[in-house]
Amino acid sequence: MNAALCYGLAVALTRGVSVVILPWLAHQLTIEAYGQLGLITALAGLGSMLFGCGLAEGSLRFVRSEQQAGQVMALALALDLGLMLALGFTLPVWAGWLPGGLQWHWLALLLLSLAAGSVLGLLQCFARQQGKPQRYLQLAVGQAVLHAGLLLLLVNLGLGISGVLLGGALAALTVAAVALVAFYRVHRVEFNWAFSRRLLAYSGPIAAGAALLWLLNGYERQWIAALAQPQLLAEVALAGQWGLLAALGCEPFNLWWFARRFPLIESGALHSHGRNSMIGVLWLTGSVCITTLLAYGLTPLLFPVALQGALDWVPWFMLLVLLRQLPTLLNLGVYWQQRSHHVFSINALWGVLALLLLPLAGQTDAQAIFSLLAALCAGRAIHIIWLAQWLKPLPYPWWALLPCIATMLLQLAGALGQIPILGGSGVLLVLALILALALYLRAQPEATALC
């Protein structure tokens, strides 16, 4: 359990800093600027997938030595440089094309943050593989604390969104530079074309599929911005932050588990894999339930009156978190291949549907956009879980999905106008059920210890 606790501390400290700063930032920025910042955050999701290039997933699948880790880092640096050059010269064009009145220098600062962040993400991946959660903690907390300090300074100087983005870029670049120096002292960073080609054959489709998946997790903001309602865009941005907090609540388990499920399957411990996967599902459901209660309790206390309408959109984001995160815990059969074309195919199918249908929903209102988005995410979740089981049947205790399904129904009821007191009571009942099921699963003799 030490590793999970260490990862949990990393998430708690990094997100804790953000949670403390978020209300202060909401009071410092105008409603329009807060909505624009939410739109930039959505674009950052797409950018992180492109700059990451799926190398972290490829490393978890294939990297088994320090030499290979150095080769992956060489490939990552080359790809980041190429993307910076390719995108940097077209920033004014993108700024003019995107809705929301974004400035090109905001996008330039975002590019710097994404390039440095991709290097940090890869270094954190290596720390997970090597069983060094303390190293992961150092990198995560160092970046978060430095970013928070710079953000407070620069926003107080009146730089607004520019201060937020400049602080993020400086923090990521500083920590990445220091971490790379330490990496170079231990690893020989050299480019190996044969290994890079094998890695890209696996990670390339994952990166492309992830970029297509952004159409189900960020693309909707463009159409909400196109409605030309700054108040609505700001409310959705705040609700999206609560959804992000719920998703990040799963990170302690995911950081521990995703680096270990392949070796566990290779050892033949199928039932232990199934039980631990369902513990992850219960963890996800609990994170969503707790964050829902926090959102309804803290938003009226911490945020300006003008942003209280965000509570109308919180159930939609919680439902989307469940629909997006659930298949990541039950998808091993799709990733249990030498190639990752299945991942790309699934994300391409549902991403293209979103690309075609969301503009139509965007011609009506935000409620129609989120309704369609939830339906598409539900279809993708069912598709990927079914395909994973078809490719590699694994024994899961499927009855442990009941709390997750109940929470989905509660969030859907809330999104469609269910009275809050019933939703709150239902969330508390689901939390009690989660605790009981988690204790039962952990008591099973074949379950693998979380250590």
C-alpha positions in Angstrom: 0.0 0.0 0.0 3.0 2.3 0.4 3.2 3.0 -3.3 -0.5 3.8 -3.6 -0.2 6.1 -0.6 2.8 7.9 -2.2 1.0 8.4 -5.4 -2.1 9.5 -3.5 0.0 12.1 -1.6 1.4 13.4 -5.0 -2.2 13.8 -6.3 -3.4 15.3 -3.0 -0.6 17.9 -2.8 -0.7 18.9 -6.5 -4.5 19.1 -6.7 -4.7 20.5 -3.3 -2.7 23.5 -4.4 -4.9 23.9 -7.4 -8.1 23.6 -5.4 -6.9 26.3 -3.0 -5.9 28.6 -5.9 -8.9 28.0 -8.1 -11.4 30.1 -6.0 -8.9 32.9 -5.7 -8.3 32.8 -9.4 -12.1 33.0 -10.0 -12.2 36.2 -8.0 -9.1 37.7 -9.8 -10.3 37.1 -13.4 -13.3 38.4 -15.2 -16.1 36.1 -16.2 -15.0 36.2 -19.8 -11.3 35.5 -18.9 -12.3 32.6 -16.7 -14.2 31.1 -19.6 -11.3 31.6 -21.9 -9.0 29.9 -19.5 -11.4 26.9 -19.4 -11.2 26.8 -23.2 -7.4 26.9 -23.1 -7.5 24.0 -20.6 -9.5 22.0 -23.0 -7.0 22.7 -25.8 -4.2 21.6 -23.4 -5.9 18.2 -23.2 -5.5 17.7 -27.0 -1.9 19.1 -26.9 -0.8 16.8 -24.2 -1.9 13.8 -26.2 0.0 15.0 -29.3 3.2 15.9 -27.4 3.0 12.7 -25.3 2.9 10.7 -28.6 1.7 7.6 -26.6 5.3 7.0 -25.5 4.3 6.5 -21.8 1.9 3.7 -22.8 4.6 2.2 -25.1 7.1 2.3 -22.3 4.8 0.5 -19.9 4.4 -2.2 -22.6 8.0 -2.6 -23.9 10.6 -0.8 -21.8 12.4 -3.3 -19.5 15.9 -1.7 -19.2 17.7 1.6 -18.5 19.1 1.5 -22.0 15.7 1.3 -23.5 14.5 4.1 -21.2 17.3 6.3 -22.6 16.3 5.5 -26.2 12.7 6.4 -25.5 13.8 9.8 -24.0 15.8 10.5 -27.1 12.8 9.8 -29.3 10.6 12.0 -27.1 12.9 14.9 -27.3 13.1 14.6 -31.1 9.4 14.4 -31.5 8.8 17.4 -29.1 11.2 19.6 -31.1 9.5 18.7 -34.3 6.1 19.5 -33.0 7.3 22.8 -31.5 8.6 23.8 -34.9 5.6 22.6 -36.9 3.0 24.3 -34.6 4.9 27.4 -33.6 4.9 29.0 -37.0 1.1 28.6 -37.4 0.0 30.0 -34.0 -1.5 33.2 -35.4 -3.6 31.2 -37.8 -4.9 28.9 -35.0 -5.6 31.9 -32.7 -7.7 33.5 -35.5 -9.6 30.3 -36.2 -10.5 29.3 -32.7 -13.6 30.7 -30.9 -13.4 32.6 -27.6 -11.0 35.4 -28.6 -7.8 33.6 -27.7 -4.5 35.4 -28.2 -1.6 33.8 -30.1 0.9 34.4 -27.3 -1.3 32.4 -24.9 -1.0 29.5 -27.3 2.8 29.9 -27.5 3.1 29.7 -23.7 0.8 26.6 -23.8 3.1 24.9 -26.3 6.1 25.5 -24.1 4.2 24.0 -21.1 3.1 21.0 -23.1 6.6 20.2 -24.5 8.2 20.3 -21.0 5.2 18.5 -19.5 5.6 15.6 -21.9 9.2 15.1 -20.8 8.1 15.2 -17.1 5.3 12.7 -17.8 7.8 10.3 -19.4 10.2 10.6 -16.4 7.3 10.0 -14.0 6.4 6.9 -16.1 9.9 5.5 -15.7 9.7 6.2 -11.9 6.5 4.1 -11.8 8.0 1.3 -13.8 11.1 1.2 -11.5 9.0 1.2 -8.4 10.2 4.6 -7.2 7.0 6.5 -6.1 9.1 8.9 -4.1 10.7 10.1 -7.3 7.3 10.5 -8.9 6.2 12.5 -5.8 9.2 14.8 -6.1 8.6 15.7 -9.7 4.8 16.2 -9.3 5.0 18.3 -6.2 8.0 20.3 -7.4 6.2 21.4 -10.5 2.9 22.1 -8.7 4.4 24.2 -5.9 6.6 26.2 -8.3 3.6 26.8 -10.6 1.5 28.0 -7.8 4.1 30.4 -6.5 4.7 31.9 -10.0 1.0 32.1 -10.7 0.2 34.0 -7.5 3.1 36.4 -8.3 2.2 37.0 -11.9 -1.5 37.3 -11.5 -1.1 39.8 -8.7 1.1 41.8 -11.1 -2.0 42.1 -13.3 -1.0 39.7 -16.1 -4.3 37.8 -16.0 -4.4 34.7 -18.2 -0.9 35.5 -19.5 0.4 35.2 -15.9 -1.3 31.9 -15.4 0.2 30.4 -18.6 3.6 32.0 -18.1 3.8 30.6 -14.6 2.9 27.1 -15.9 5.5 27.3 -18.7 8.3 28.5 -16.4 7.5 25.8 -13.8 7.4 23.0 -16.3 10.5 24.0 -18.0 12.5 24.5 -14.8 11.5 21.1 -13.3 12.0 19.3 -16.6 15.5 20.7 -17.0 16.6 19.7 -13.5 15.0 16.2 -13.9 16.7 15.7 -17.3 20.1 16.5 -15.9 19.6 13.8 -13.2 18.3 11.4 -15.9 21.4 12.0 -18.1 23.7 11.0 -15.2 22.2 7.5 -15.0 21.0 6.8 -18.5 22.7 6.9 -21.9 20.4 8.9 -24.1 20.9 7.8 -27.7 18.6 7.3 -30.6 17.9 3.8 -31.8 16.0 3.6 -35.0 15.0 -0.1 -34.7 13.7 0.2 -31.2 12.0 3.6 -32.0 10.2 2.1 -35.0 8.9 -0.8 -32.9 7.8 1.6 -30.1 6.1 4.0 -32.6 4.3 1.1 -34.2 2.6 0.6 -30.8 2.5 4.2 -29.4 1.7 6.0 -32.7 -1.9 4.6 -33.1 -2.4 5.2 -29.3 -1.5 8.9 -29.7 -3.6 9.3 -32.8 -6.5 7.5 -31.1 -6.1 9.7 -28.1 -6.2 12.8 -30.2 -9.4 11.5 -31.7 -10.7 10.7 -28.2 -10.3 14.4 -27.4 -13.3 14.9 -29.6 -15.2 13.3 -26.8 -13.3 15.1 -24.0 -12.7 18.7 -24.9 -14.0 19.3 -28.4 -17.4 20.3 -26.9 -15.9 23.4 -25.4 -15.4 24.9 -28.9 -19.1 24.6 -29.6 -20.1 26.0 -26.2 -17.8 28.9 -26.9 -19.4 29.3 -30.3 -22.8 29.9 -28.5 -21.2 33.4 -27.7 -22.4 33.3 -24.0 -19.4 34.2 -21.8 -21.4 33.5 -18.6 -22.2 29.9 -19.8 -18.6 29.2 -20.9 -17.3 30.3 -17.4 -19.9 28.1 -15.6 -19.0 25.1 -17.8 -15.3 25.8 -17.1 -15.8 25.7 -13.3 -18.0 22.5 -13.6 -15.3 21.0 -15.7 -12.7 21.6 -12.9 -14.9 19.6 -10.5 -15.0 16.8 -13.1 -11.2 17.0 -13.4 -10.9 16.7 -9.7 -13.1 13.6 -9.6 -10.9 12.0 -12.4 -7.7 12.9 -10.6 -9.0 11.3 -7.5 -8.5 8.0 -9.3 -4.9 8.7 -10.1 -3.3 7.1 -6.9 -4.8 3.7 -7.8 -4.3 4.1 -11.6 -0.6 5.1 -11.2 0.0 2.0 -9.1 -2.2 -0.4 -11.1 -1.5 0.4 -14.8 2.2 -0.3 -14.3 1.5 -3.7 -12.8 -1.4 -5.3 -14.6 0.6 -6.5 -17.6 3.2 -8.4 -15.4 0.2 -9.8 -13.3 -1.5 -11.2 -16.4 1.9 -12.6 -17.7 2.2 -14.5 -14.4 -1.2 -16.1 -14.9 -3.0 -14.4 -11.9 -6.2 -13.7 -13.8 -8.5 -13.7 -10.9 -6.3 -11.3 -8.9 -6.3 -9.0 -11.9 -10.1 -9.1 -12.1 -10.5 -8.3 -8.4 -8.0 -5.4 -8.4 -9.6 -4.0 -11.6 -13.0 -3.9 -9.9 -11.4 -2.3 -6.8 -10.4 0.4 -9.2 -13.9 0.7 -10.5 -15.1 1.2 -6.9 -12.4 3.7 -6.3 -13.5 5.6 -9.4 -17.1 5.6 -8.2 -16.2 6.7 -4.7 -14.1 9.6 -6.2 -17.1 10.8 -8.2 -19.5 10.6 -5.3 -17.2 12.4 -2.9 -16.4 15.1 -5.5 -20.1 15.6 -6.1 -20.8 16.3 -2.5 -17.8 18.7 -2.3 -18.9 20.6 -5.4 -22.4 21.2 -4.0 -21.0 22.1 -0.6 -18.1 24.3 -1.5 -19.1 26.1 -4.7 -21.5 28.5 -2.9 -18.9 29.2 -0.2 -15.8 29.7 -2.3 -16.8 31.0 -5.7 -18.4 34.3 -6.9 -22.1 34.5 -7.2 -21.8 34.9 -11.0 -20.4 31.3 -11.2 -23.0 29.5 -9.1 -24.8 28.4 -12.2 -21.9 25.9 -12.6 -23.8 23.5 -10.3 -26.3 22.9 -13.1 -23.5 21.4 -15.1 -21.7 19.4 -12.4 -23.9 16.2 -12.9 -23.1 16.1 -16.6 -19.3 16.2 -15.9 -19.5 13.6 -13.2 -21.5 11.3 -15.5 -18.9 11.9 -18.2 -16.0 11.1 -15.8 -17.6 7.7 -15.1 -18.2 6.9 -18.8 -14.7 7.9 -19.8 -12.8 6.3 -16.9 -14.7 3.0 -16.6 -13.4 1.5 -19.8 -9.8 2.4 -18.9 -10.0 -0.1 -16.0 -11.6 -2.9 -18.1 -9.7 -2.5 -21.4 -6.6 -4.8 -20.9 -7.7 -7.1 -23.7 -7.5 -4.3 -26.2 -3.9 -3.3 -25.1 -2.8 -7.0 -24.8 -1.5 -7.0 -28.3 1.8 -6.4 -30.1 0.1 -3.6 -32.0 -2.5 -1.0 -30.8 -4.7 -0.7 -33.9 -7.8 -1.7 -32.0 -7.4 1.3 -29.7 -7.1 3.6 -32.7 -10.1 2.0 -34.5 -12.4 2.5 -31.5 -11.4 6.0 -30.8 -11.6 6.9 -34.5 -15.1 5.5 -34.8 -16.5 7.4 -31.8 -14.3 10.5 -32.4 -15.6 10.9 -36.0 -19.2 10.5 -34.8 -18.5 13.3 -32.3 -16.9 15.4 -35.0 -19.9 15.1 -37.2 -22.7 15.3 -34.6 -21.6 17.8 -32.0 -21.7 20.7 -34.5 -25.4 19.9 -35.1 -26.1 19.8 -31.3 -24.1 23.0 -31.0 -26.8 24.8 -33.1 -29.3 24.3 -30.3 -28.0 24.7 -26.7 -25.5 23.3 -24.2 -27.9 20.8 -22.8 -28.2 19.1 -26.2 -24.4 19.1 -26.5 -23.9 17.3 -23.2 -26.7 14.9 -23.9 -25.2 13.8 -27.1 -21.7 13.7 -25.6 -22.9 11.4 -22.8 -24.5 9.1 -25.3 -21.4 8.9 -27.4 -19.2 8.2 -24.3 -21.6 5.5 -23.2 -21.4 3.9 -26.6 -17.6 4.0 -26.6 -17.4 2.5 -23.1 -19.6 -0.5 -24.1 -17.7 -1.0 -27.3 -14.2 -1.0 -25.7 -15.2 -3.3 -22.8 -16.9 -5.7 -25.2 -14.0 -5.8 -27.6 -11.5 -6.2 -24.7 -13.3 -9.3 -23.5 -13.6 -10.7 -27.0 -9.9 -10.3 -27.6 -8.8 -11.7 -24.2 -11.6 -13.0 -21.9 -10.8 -12.2 -18.3 -12.7 -13.1 -15.2 -14.2 -10.0 -13.6 -16.6 -10.0 -10.6 -19.1 -8.0 -12.7 -21.6 -7.6 -9.9 -19.1 -5.0 -8.4 -20.3 -2.6 -11.2 -23.6 -2.1 -9.4 -22.5 1.0 -7.4 -21.0 2.5 -10.6 -24.2 2.0 -12.6 -26.3 3.4 -9.7 -24.1 6.5 -9.6 -24.4 7.0 -13.3 -28.2 6.9 -13.0 -28.1 9.4 -10.0 -25.9 11.8 -12.0 -28.1 11.5 -15.1 -31.2 12.3 -12.9 -29.4 15.3 -11.5 -28.4 16.5 -15.0 -32.0 16.2 -16.1 -33.3 18.2 -13.1 -33.7 15.8 -10.2 -34.0 17.5 -6.8 -30.6 17.8 -5.0 -31.7 16.2 -1.7 -32.5 12.9 -3.4 -29.2 13.0 -5.3 -27.3 13.7 -2.1 -28.9 10.9 -0.2 -28.4 8.5 -3.1 -24.7 9.4 -3.3 -24.3 8.7 0.4 -26.0 5.3 0.0 -23.7 4.5 -2.9 -20.6 5.4 -0.8 -21.8 2.9 1.9 -22.2 0.2 -0.7 -18.8 0.9 -2.2 -17.2 0.5 1.2 -18.9 -2.8 1.8 -18.0 -4.2 -1.6 -14.4 -3.0 -1.4 -14.0 -4.7 2.0 -15.5 -7.9 0.6 -13.2 -7.9 -2.5 -10.1 -7.3 -0.4 -11.0 -10.2 1.9 -10.9 -12.7 -1.0 -7.8 -15.0 -0.6 -6.6 -14.7 -4.2 -6.6 -10.9 -4.3 -3.3 -9.3 -4.9 -2.1 -7.0 -2.1 -1.8 -3.3 -2.9 1.8 -2.7 -2.1 
